[in-house]
Amino acid sequence: MSEFHFDEQLDATMFNCPMPLLKTKQALRYLDEGKVLKVVATDAGSVRDFSAFIEHSEHEMLHMFEKEQQYYYFIRKH
């Protein structure tokens, strides 16, 4: 499932709320500006968490979708 460009990937499928978002924030800290982080999560609550995070951050959500009970987020660091 890599039809979208990304520079780094974070597998957060083994975590429940709020860990997918916390791990994402940590990964973004070490990513260079302009790079894209792909996050894969299985926690349905991550949709709400990631939406709120992006709304209140300078980062950009390029793509967000669900497929087969997995949630995919492509976030560009700004």
JOJO-V140329 format. One line per field, one symbol per residue. phi: phi as a letter, one per 30 degrees, with the letter a starting at -180 (. if undefined). Layout:
BEGIN
phi=???
END
This chain:
BEGIN
phi=.bdcdacbbbccdcccecdeddddedddeccdejdcccccbcddddeddddddddcbcdbddbaacbhibccbcccdb
END
